[in-house]
Amino acid sequence: RKETGSKNMDPVLLACIFLFGGIVYWFFVRKAPDTISNTKTPTDESSTNSIPKQVTDEPKSEQTESTCCSNEEEDEGCGGDCSCKPSEKKPVKILYATQTGTAKEWAERLAQESKKRGFSPTIQSLSEYDPDDLSEEKLVLFVVATYTDGTPPEPCVPFFNWLKDMSLDFRVSRDAYEGIRYAVFGIGHNIYGKNFNRVGKDLDRMLRRLSAKRVIPVGLGDNGASVEVIEAFSKWNEHLWNALEKGNFGFQKSKPIKRSNEVEDAESDEEQGEPLADLEDLGPMMKKTLIKPKTVIEEEDDDSSADEGENPEDYGKEMLTPSLRTALTKQGYKLLGSHSGVKICRWTKAMLRGRGGCYKHTFYGITSYQCMEMTPSLACANKCVFCWRHHKNPVGREWRWKADPPDMLIDTAIQNHRQMIKQLKGVPGIVPERWEEAFTVKHCALSLVGEPIIYPYINEFVDLLHEKQISSFLVTNAQFPDKIDAVKPVTQLYVSVDAATKESLKAVDRPIFSDFWERFLASLDSLSKKGQRTVYRMTLIKGWNVEELLNYAQLIERGNPTFIEIKGVTYCGSSKASSLTMKNVPFHEEVLKFAEEMCQATPYLAENYEIACEHEHSCCILIANKKFKIDGQWHTWIDYPKFHDLIKSGKPFDAFDYTAPTPSWAVVNSVERGFDPEETRLATVRPYQKAGC
């Protein structure tokens, strides 16, 4: 019987035993390590028997604490859960549009802040971002700069064109981006008036046309002289994270902006200052908004401010903010007062060592080591592509800052210049006699940076220079014809003529005036009325402005300058503000050929102008009116004592009254090619010139 039962039941019993054992093992042994204390082991029989009790009695907080983030950065503010683990952080996309790198810096700051707030950021430039990926994003933060004339930064133009087409295309669904939450922080300059932060505002409107949900209104960072970007960013940043943490997304319930054939048609949809108001509320808020000052989060986009976009609150403030002071000081400027600067020229140092003077020494007979380069106004009305200051100076359409007295500026400029000369005493090669003479300033080049002619006391400034027997070389960028009319006689008055057509002038000089071309032509007309020496200063840039010979000729006939300086552009290293490279720098022979063709471009020029001098070291040519070629000899040099006597006399005089003969070594095609034979020419042998077989 046992044998029979055993034979019949063995398979069933074995199956049941294995099944039951497997269940016990799975639920009580294999699962135990996840819930019991680390001091107990799954092989301990007593441990297995006590598992249910430990699971029910163990406090949940202790369990969480033992498994929560151990990393200090991840654990910050986790509040007892593990949502701060990298794999569980909320993703955020940070996209930036930049021309000079400023927007990128703020985007990186935003990324760091997002990490502190429990987000996992991914940062990328809009120049590299695939627009098709935008619809897949959940939370996007934009940091965008506004470039010239309210346009996007050049590398990012394709993205904005694509988004504009999307927002205006009737075939694209209006709710294409309804799953996206976004916020925009713009960086611009208040000097551009209606175009202030235009890119950020347009981006906001285009996204809302496609039903994207805005977290907070657009932040408007002002990169101007009187307002720091950091002030606007700090408030916008705090507002952003507060809204995200509370789940309060300002315009989430607002209606999308209606589409139009032009982006500008949505002007009425601009926000009016209440940070978290719906679009439907804008009408009732208008009266209140007109009374309430503008906030840094949004800007009223109307014409109630100054015609040229100036902020009335800026008047009377200092031009130089702490950030501008830092940037300009780093470039070697000695800053004077609140809006001026002085810097020692490399040709001053070269001539102190007996290694040659600048082109003004060759063309006009100045003593380079007794020349002070300074400006009474660091602000400029242009942002030229070839600016060697890399646009660290402020911009302005008119003078709207506190003005320092001219006597203080001149005294502190001379004091700082002498201090820089003093520091050169121990430099190898310094000629002692010249070093002593350099402390007496005889010439002042008002061409360091900016637009000196807009300084309110420029006439008093020039008078004080002349009283100190210091000659004046005043340069203007041809945007202030009224100032040219009003300025008193100077030793030599320059106008920068950087291009010959409206289109190329806009591309090269990037002026901030909308009527820049009319101002430019009016400045040439004003220059033609001056009785003293006048100069067109032309900077040749290969690929930019060398193909406009006949147009240049027409401008010369219009302004009838005494001289025309044609200089090849100087490459000052890479700059995010400019796309120029060494390929844009012409050789001296190319500049000379251009000057020769210029003199023969029209019958008027062939009759009245001729190449007089050259300075090969500076890649510079001087074209002079033939009236200054007296008895076969050029008279481009200046009799400086005679000039000061004429100024002191108070009687009218013209350019011929203080002219002087030009030495033979300075004349074009001389053996010296404009290098003073009394100087020592230093030839630098580069390493690669020694190489080879």
Beta strands, then each sheet from edge to edge (+ up, - down):
strand 1: 90-97
strand 2: 119-125
strand 3: 139-145
strand 4: 181-188
strand 5: 213-214
strand 6: 219-222
strand 7: 334-336
strand 8: 340-343
strand 9: 371-375
strand 10: 443-446
strand 11: 471-476
strand 12: 492-496
strand 13: 534-540
strand 14: 563-568
strand 15: 609-615
strand 16: 620-625
strand 17: 629-630
strand 18: 633-634
strand 19: 637-638
strand 20: 659-660
sheet 1: 2+ 1+ 3+ 4+ 5+
sheet 2: 2+ 1+ 3+ 4+ 6+
sheet 3: 7+ 8- 9+ 10+ 11+ 12+ 13+ 14+ 16- 15+
sheet 4: 17+ 18-
sheet 5: 19+ 20-
end
